[in-house]
Amino acid sequence: MPTLETRKRDKHFGQWFRQILIGAEILDYRYPIKGSGVWLPYGHKIRRHVIQLLRDLHDTTGHYEVQFPIMVTETNLRKEATHVKDFENEVFWITHGGLKPLKIKYALRPTSETAIYPMLKLWIRSHADLPKKLYQIGSVFRCETKTTRPIIRVREVTTFKEAHTSHATLHETEGQIQEAIQIYRNFFDSCSLPYLISRRPNWDKFPGALYSISFDVIMPDGRTLQIGTIHNLGQNFSKAFDIQYETLKGSHEYIWQTCYGISERGIGALLSIHGDDNGIVLVPSLAPIQIVVIPILHKEDQSQIIEESDRVAEKLVNSGFRVEIDKREDLTPGAKFFYWDLRGVPIRLEIGPKDLQKDQVIIVRRDTLKKEACKTKTLSSQLSKKLEQITIELREKAWKWMKSKIYRVNSLEEASKLMKKRAGVIELIWCGSDKCGHELEMRINASLLGIPADIKEMVKGKCIICNRKAAKIVRMAIAY
């Protein structure tokens, strides 16, 4: 049975994360291609629940799912010059079909604008075709040059949800950006994950976009992880691909576009933020198994305990819970506890001889590891309350922890000191100029996450670099 060797999540986060991926049978990154991994059955079930949540959120807001090929022609990829320039060092090229060189190279899509937009030109003819809101979930490929990390920094992003919307006006795209932000808020709230929403600096926006919004989370090691992005593309791509529509007045205009994406990094954050030294802790709605029943066997009562465990499990399944019963005879109860704690199952039920006598079970919450007796006749209702309580408390705990890792600073010295300790996110006053922004990154040795889009705070002060009057708060962190 897999074990967890380094159990200190906060002190050895990188080691902890790698070990829980294999130990909890989530993902095996020992695949013989760098930056690639295999989703194992248990991890694939978690992934499936996450994907379904994303589908539900998009389907109920008027988005329609599609699936495009993973290959893009070099001709189409190069139509949007700014876009290609930013991605050209990350593209995987297909140059041969068998032994025969291709006349036109194919790229494995690093993102899908240049795959989708030639088709939009065929599909969008008039104002009646707008708005059009499409999304797909699949793989994108990037020749990552930095150190790869499972789920967090990979070469094949296997769970890439990207939405692409088309509109008649700039005003409509601004409304769509707000809808996308709300979709992502709902998604991360359902995962009980905290987040920071920031407008990215101009030099770090998505290539070809008017501006970009990012969702970031602070990881246990103090670094930030970008877990979602939203982009207003304006008319840059529609002009490159000549996507026009006929207006009510009979004239022709270029469409306005947005796109927004979430990858398996969200799953990485889900596993990391709620985890502890014993393994992962899953939000009940996303857990493949919500309740595990463990018979505590004694020789003289074995058959009765097994019978009662089966009865309890069947009743819970009929009540709509996802339940597993662990009858393995070659493991001690302690080994079973370790096994299921590592996998983050929200609730463990223990049934032993004394519990039979008292017509009760022992409930153990994975997030707190606290034990509590419960009469079997009220078990279903009590478990519903417990699972709801776990979800709320995981969210509250995560938000409280993240807020404790955000620091408002007034000097470069203080900012540098915090960054050296990887303390989290710092906020400081900035004039907004690219020149001062670049100097900030160089002097503090951190990245600008951007201007907060989730707070409407008005500030007065002076830019920490040029000392001019400024009214912008900017966030900085050491990012993955």
C-alpha distance (Angstrom), angle and dihedral (degrees) to the residues before:
residue distance angle dihedral
M1 . . .
P2 3.85 . .
T3 3.79 115.6 .
L4 3.78 133.9 -161.5
E5 3.80 109.3 -120.9
T6 3.81 101.4 -179.6
R7 3.77 105.4 42.2
K8 3.83 101.1 174.9
R9 3.78 105.2 98.7
D10 3.81 96.6 -178.5
K11 3.82 97.1 44.2
H12 3.81 98.7 40.7
F13 3.79 102.9 22.7
G14 3.82 97.4 155.5
Q15 3.80 93.0 51.3
W16 3.79 92.0 41.7
F17 3.80 92.1 51.8
R18 3.81 94.6 49.7
Q19 3.77 92.0 46.9
I20 3.79 96.6 48.9
L21 3.81 91.2 50.1
I22 3.79 90.7 60.1
G23 3.82 98.2 26.8
A24 3.81 93.3 52.5
E25 3.82 89.1 41.1
I26 3.79 94.7 -120.1
L27 3.81 104.0 127.4
D28 3.80 134.2 -6.3
Y29 3.82 108.9 -148.9
R30 3.83 94.3 -178.1
Y31 3.80 90.0 98.2
P32 3.84 108.7 135.2
I33 3.83 94.8 -113.3
K34 3.80 115.7 79.3
G35 3.77 114.5 -114.1
S36 3.80 94.7 19.1
G37 3.77 131.9 104.9
V38 3.80 143.4 175.1
W39 3.79 120.7 -113.8
L40 3.80 105.4 -133.9
P41 3.83 121.7 -144.9
Y42 3.82 96.5 -94.6
G43 3.80 93.1 43.5
H44 3.79 90.6 45.4
K45 3.81 89.8 57.0
I46 3.81 90.5 52.9
R47 3.81 88.6 48.1
R48 3.80 90.6 49.4
H49 3.82 92.3 53.8
V50 3.81 90.5 48.8
I51 3.81 91.5 49.3
Q52 3.80 91.6 49.0
L53 3.80 90.3 52.2
L54 3.81 89.4 52.1
R55 3.82 90.9 48.0
D56 3.79 92.6 50.6
L57 3.81 92.7 49.7
H58 3.80 92.3 50.4
D59 3.80 97.5 39.8
T60 3.81 92.1 52.8
T61 3.82 91.9 51.6
G62 3.79 96.4 55.1
H63 3.80 100.1 -91.9
Y64 3.81 120.8 138.9
E65 3.79 123.2 -148.4
V66 3.80 120.3 -126.0
Q67 3.80 135.9 167.4
F68 3.79 122.3 -138.7
P69 3.82 127.9 -170.0
I70 3.80 116.2 -92.2
M71 3.82 92.0 -129.8
V72 3.81 124.1 85.1
T73 3.81 124.8 -173.1
E74 3.78 116.8 -116.5
T75 3.83 87.6 -124.2
N76 3.80 93.3 59.6
L77 3.79 93.7 40.2
R78 3.79 90.8 57.0
K79 3.80 96.0 48.1
E80 3.80 91.6 89.2
A81 3.80 102.7 51.8
T82 3.83 98.9 -170.1
H83 3.79 91.2 49.4
V84 3.81 93.2 50.6
K85 3.78 94.4 45.1
D86 3.81 90.9 59.6
F87 3.80 94.4 45.9
E88 3.82 102.7 35.1
N89 3.82 94.1 97.5
E90 3.81 90.9 51.7
V91 3.81 101.2 48.3
F92 3.80 122.8 114.4
W93 3.82 108.1 -147.5
I94 3.80 128.3 -151.0
T95 3.79 106.0 -149.9
H96 3.84 103.6 164.6
G97 3.77 138.5 47.5
G98 3.79 99.8 -153.5
L99 3.82 104.6 -46.2
K100 3.80 94.9 -27.3
P101 3.84 118.9 96.2
L102 3.79 113.5 -123.8
K103 3.80 117.7 -118.4
I104 3.80 89.3 -139.7
K105 3.80 118.8 30.0
Y106 3.80 120.6 -127.1
A107 3.80 124.3 -141.6
L108 3.78 125.8 -149.2
R109 3.78 98.5 -123.6
P110 3.83 113.2 -98.0
T111 3.83 85.1 -171.5
S112 3.79 129.1 -15.0
E113 3.80 110.9 -114.9
T114 3.80 92.6 102.5
A115 3.82 91.0 46.1
I116 3.80 96.9 48.7
Y117 3.79 104.1 36.2
P118 3.83 99.1 64.6
M119 3.81 85.9 58.8
L120 3.81 92.6 48.6
K121 3.80 87.0 59.3
L122 3.82 87.1 61.7
W123 3.80 95.8 43.0
I124 3.81 102.5 43.1
R125 3.80 115.2 68.8
S126 3.78 108.2 139.8
H127 3.80 144.5 12.6
A128 3.83 87.1 -90.5
D129 3.84 88.9 69.4
L130 3.82 91.7 58.9
P131 2.91 140.3 129.6
K132 3.79 97.7 33.2
K133 3.82 117.7 -179.3
L134 3.81 116.7 -173.1
Y135 3.80 133.2 168.2
Q136 3.77 138.2 178.4
I137 3.80 136.9 -170.0
G138 3.78 116.9 -147.7
S139 3.79 145.2 98.3
V140 3.79 130.8 -48.4
F141 3.79 123.7 -173.2
R142 3.79 129.7 -141.6
C143 3.78 127.4 172.8
E144 3.79 92.4 -129.8
T145 3.81 109.0 -154.5
K146 3.80 97.3 -172.4
T147 3.79 123.9 76.6
T148 3.80 107.2 -63.9
R149 3.80 120.2 -128.7
P150 3.80 124.5 -169.3
I151 3.82 111.5 -95.8
I152 3.83 91.6 -14.6
R153 3.83 101.4 66.4
V154 3.79 114.4 10.1
R155 3.80 141.4 151.1
E156 3.77 95.8 -131.6
V157 3.79 112.7 43.2
T158 3.80 98.2 -159.4
T159 3.81 98.6 -176.0
F160 3.79 105.6 46.4
K161 3.80 114.8 154.9
E162 3.79 110.1 -169.2
A163 3.79 126.7 175.0
H164 3.81 123.6 -161.8
T165 3.79 121.2 -168.5
S166 3.82 131.9 -173.4
H167 3.80 125.7 -157.1
A168 3.79 143.5 175.2
T169 3.82 97.6 -125.4
L170 3.79 143.7 26.1
H171 3.81 88.1 -118.7
E172 3.80 90.1 60.2
T173 3.81 91.7 51.6
E174 3.80 89.8 53.5
G175 3.80 88.9 54.2
Q176 3.81 89.7 48.4
I177 3.80 90.8 52.2
Q178 3.81 88.9 56.3
E179 3.82 90.8 48.9
A180 3.82 90.3 50.2
I181 3.81 90.6 50.7
Q182 3.80 89.7 52.5
I183 3.81 92.3 47.8
Y184 3.80 89.7 53.7
R185 3.79 92.4 45.1
N186 3.81 88.8 53.6
F187 3.80 91.3 47.0
F188 3.80 96.3 50.7
D189 3.81 91.9 40.8
S190 3.82 87.9 55.3
C191 3.81 87.6 52.7
S192 3.84 88.8 49.2
L193 3.80 87.3 -123.8
P194 3.82 124.2 147.8
Y195 3.80 118.5 -137.0
L196 3.79 145.5 -176.8
I197 3.81 118.2 -138.3
S198 3.81 114.5 -152.2
R199 3.78 138.0 168.6
R200 3.79 105.0 -124.1
P201 3.83 120.2 -124.2
N202 3.81 114.6 -99.7
W203 3.80 94.6 -106.1
D204 3.79 92.0 53.9
K205 3.80 101.3 44.8
F206 3.79 122.0 116.6
P207 3.83 109.5 -76.8
G208 3.79 108.4 -96.4
A209 3.83 95.4 15.8
L210 3.80 128.6 122.5
Y211 3.80 87.7 -139.6
S212 3.81 140.5 -22.7
I213 3.81 133.8 -136.8
S214 3.80 120.5 -156.6
F215 3.79 135.9 -162.8
D216 3.81 111.9 -148.1
V217 3.78 133.3 -178.3
I218 3.80 129.0 -161.5
M219 3.78 110.3 -121.7
P220 3.85 124.8 -145.8
D221 3.83 91.7 -97.4
G222 3.82 92.4 56.6
R223 3.79 96.4 -105.2
T224 3.78 121.6 119.9
L225 3.79 124.9 -121.6
Q226 3.79 122.0 -156.0
I227 3.81 104.9 -133.1
G228 3.79 102.2 171.8
T229 3.81 140.6 13.7
I230 3.80 134.5 -164.1
H231 3.81 123.9 -167.0
N232 3.79 135.6 -168.4
L233 3.80 102.4 -149.1
G234 3.80 96.1 -175.3
Q235 3.82 109.2 -165.5
N236 3.81 97.3 -45.2
F237 3.79 95.9 108.9
S238 3.80 96.5 34.6
K239 3.80 89.5 56.9
A240 3.82 91.9 46.8
F241 3.82 91.0 50.9
D242 3.81 96.0 32.4
I243 3.82 95.7 -122.5
Q244 3.80 106.7 170.4
Y245 3.78 135.4 162.8
E246 3.79 132.8 -157.1
T247 3.81 112.3 -113.2
L248 3.81 126.7 -141.4
K249 3.81 87.8 -97.5
G250 3.80 92.2 54.6
S251 3.81 97.6 -108.2
H252 3.80 123.4 122.2
E253 3.81 125.0 -117.5
Y254 3.78 135.1 177.1
I255 3.80 113.9 -108.6
W256 3.81 122.7 -114.2
Q257 3.81 118.1 -128.0
T258 3.79 146.1 -163.0
C259 3.78 132.8 -174.6
Y260 3.78 133.3 -172.6
G261 3.78 134.5 -178.5
I262 3.79 144.7 -167.0
S263 3.80 124.1 -174.3
E264 3.81 137.7 -172.2
R265 3.80 86.6 -77.0
G266 3.79 83.5 89.4
I267 3.80 88.1 61.5
G268 3.82 89.6 48.2
A269 3.80 89.6 53.5
L270 3.82 90.9 46.1
L271 3.81 91.3 54.9
S272 3.81 94.5 42.7
I273 3.80 105.3 42.6
H274 3.80 97.0 49.7
G275 3.81 96.0 35.2
D276 3.80 126.3 103.5
D277 3.79 139.0 -173.8
N278 3.82 90.2 -69.8
G279 3.81 96.0 56.1
I280 3.79 135.9 -90.3
V281 3.81 127.4 -16.2
L282 3.79 113.8 -150.2
V283 3.78 128.2 -150.9
P284 3.84 104.0 -117.1
S285 3.82 95.9 -123.3
L286 3.82 91.2 56.1
A287 3.81 98.6 38.6
P288 3.84 115.3 111.4
I289 3.80 86.9 -147.4
Q290 3.81 116.8 29.9
I291 3.79 97.6 -179.8
V292 3.79 131.2 24.9
V293 3.80 119.1 -163.9
I294 3.80 115.3 -150.4
P295 3.81 119.4 -170.0
I296 3.83 111.0 -146.8
L297 3.78 97.5 -145.0
H298 3.78 128.8 -149.7
K299 3.80 122.6 178.0
E300 3.77 97.1 -117.3
D301 3.84 95.8 44.8
Q302 3.81 102.7 34.0
S303 3.78 99.3 114.0
Q304 3.81 93.6 45.2
I305 3.82 92.9 48.2
I306 3.82 92.1 48.1
E307 3.80 90.5 47.5
E308 3.81 92.2 50.3
S309 3.82 91.8 45.4
D310 3.81 90.0 52.6
R311 3.79 91.2 48.7
V312 3.83 92.7 49.7
A313 3.81 92.8 46.1
E314 3.82 92.8 48.9
K315 3.80 91.8 49.2
L316 3.80 91.1 51.0
V317 3.81 93.0 47.8
N318 3.81 89.2 51.8
S319 3.81 88.1 51.4
G320 3.82 90.0 58.0
F321 3.79 102.6 -99.6
R322 3.81 123.5 134.9
V323 3.80 102.5 -120.9
E324 3.81 138.5 180.0
I325 3.80 126.5 -173.0
D326 3.81 117.8 -152.3
K327 3.82 109.8 -148.4
R328 3.81 96.8 157.8
E329 3.80 108.6 145.2
D330 3.80 96.9 -164.4
L331 3.81 94.7 65.7
T332 3.79 130.4 71.0
P333 3.81 119.1 -128.3
G334 3.82 88.8 -106.4
A335 3.81 92.0 54.8
K336 3.80 89.9 49.7
F337 3.80 91.1 50.2
F338 3.81 89.6 52.8
Y339 3.80 91.8 47.2
W340 3.80 95.0 53.5
D341 3.81 95.4 37.9
L342 3.80 88.2 56.1
R343 3.81 89.1 54.5
G344 3.79 93.6 49.6
V345 3.83 99.3 -124.0
P346 3.84 102.8 177.3
I347 3.82 98.0 -135.3
R348 3.78 134.3 24.8
L349 3.80 121.2 -163.3
E350 3.81 118.3 -157.3
I351 3.79 121.2 -162.7
G352 3.80 119.7 -173.6
P353 3.83 138.5 156.8
K354 3.82 94.7 -80.5
D355 3.80 90.4 49.0
L356 3.83 89.6 54.8
Q357 3.80 90.0 54.1
K358 3.82 92.5 49.0
D359 3.83 95.7 41.0
Q360 3.80 90.5 -123.6
V361 3.79 144.2 111.4
I362 3.79 131.3 -142.5
I363 3.82 114.6 -117.3
V364 3.82 117.4 -153.5
R365 3.80 118.7 -172.1
R366 3.81 112.6 -145.4
D367 3.82 94.5 -147.1
T368 3.82 95.4 54.7
L369 3.85 101.3 16.8
K370 3.81 87.1 -139.2
K371 3.82 118.1 149.8
E372 3.79 126.4 -138.6
A373 3.81 133.7 172.6
C374 3.81 118.8 -126.9
K375 3.81 131.1 -174.9
T376 3.80 111.1 -117.3
K377 3.81 93.7 -128.1
T378 3.85 91.4 63.3
L379 3.80 96.0 35.5
S380 3.82 99.9 108.0
S381 3.79 95.1 50.7
Q382 3.81 91.8 43.7
L383 3.80 92.3 50.9
S384 3.81 91.9 50.2
K385 3.80 89.0 54.5
K386 3.81 91.9 45.5
L387 3.80 93.7 51.7
E388 3.79 91.3 48.8
Q389 3.79 90.1 47.5
I390 3.81 91.7 50.4
T391 3.81 90.8 53.0
I392 3.80 93.3 50.4
E393 3.80 95.2 44.0
L394 3.81 93.5 46.9
R395 3.81 88.4 53.8
E396 3.81 94.1 46.5
K397 3.79 92.8 46.8
A398 3.82 92.7 48.5
W399 3.82 93.6 48.8
K400 3.79 91.9 47.2
W401 3.81 91.3 50.4
M402 3.82 93.2 48.1
K403 3.80 93.5 49.1
S404 3.81 89.1 52.8
K405 3.82 87.9 58.7
I406 3.83 96.1 56.8
Y407 3.81 116.5 92.7
R408 3.82 129.2 -170.7
V409 3.83 106.8 -149.0
N410 3.80 135.6 -175.2
S411 3.80 103.3 -165.3
L412 3.78 139.0 51.7
E413 3.80 90.0 -130.6
E414 3.80 92.5 57.8
A415 3.81 91.2 44.2
S416 3.82 92.6 50.8
K417 3.79 91.7 48.0
L418 3.80 92.2 52.9
M419 3.81 92.5 46.7
K420 3.79 92.4 50.9
K421 3.81 87.5 56.4
R422 3.83 91.5 45.2
A423 3.77 86.4 -127.9
G424 3.80 94.9 165.1
V425 3.83 130.7 -103.2
I426 3.79 125.1 -5.6
E427 3.79 125.1 -158.7
L428 3.80 122.0 -156.8
I429 3.79 141.0 159.3
W430 3.80 116.8 -87.0
C431 3.79 132.6 177.9
G432 3.81 91.6 -138.5
S433 3.81 98.2 -118.6
D434 3.79 119.2 137.4
K435 3.80 90.1 -132.9
C436 3.81 93.8 58.1
G437 3.80 90.5 41.2
H438 3.80 92.9 55.9
E439 3.80 91.0 45.9
L440 3.80 90.1 50.7
E441 3.80 91.0 54.4
M442 3.80 91.4 48.3
R443 3.81 97.4 45.8
I444 3.80 96.9 43.2
N445 3.81 94.2 35.3
A446 3.79 92.7 -132.7
S447 3.82 139.5 103.7
L448 3.79 128.5 -101.7
L449 3.80 108.9 -119.3
G450 3.79 89.2 -171.6
I451 3.79 142.5 -117.3
P452 3.82 114.7 -33.9
A453 3.80 112.2 -99.5
D454 3.81 93.7 178.3
I455 3.82 97.8 61.9
K456 3.82 129.3 54.1
E457 3.78 96.4 -157.0
M458 3.81 117.4 152.6
V459 3.79 114.0 -145.1
K460 3.77 134.3 -174.6
G461 3.75 122.6 -159.6
K462 3.77 145.6 90.6
C463 3.77 130.3 -65.6
I464 3.77 109.0 -97.5
I465 3.83 89.6 -133.1
C466 3.83 109.9 35.8
N467 3.83 98.0 21.6
R468 3.81 92.1 -132.6
K469 3.80 120.7 139.5
A470 3.79 109.4 -82.3
A471 3.78 138.9 175.2
K472 3.82 102.0 -171.5
I473 3.77 128.0 103.2
V474 3.78 114.2 -153.4
R475 3.80 128.1 -167.4
M476 3.79 123.2 -137.3
A477 3.79 133.2 -175.6
I478 3.77 144.9 147.8
A479 3.78 100.4 -93.1
Y480 3.79 133.8 -160.1
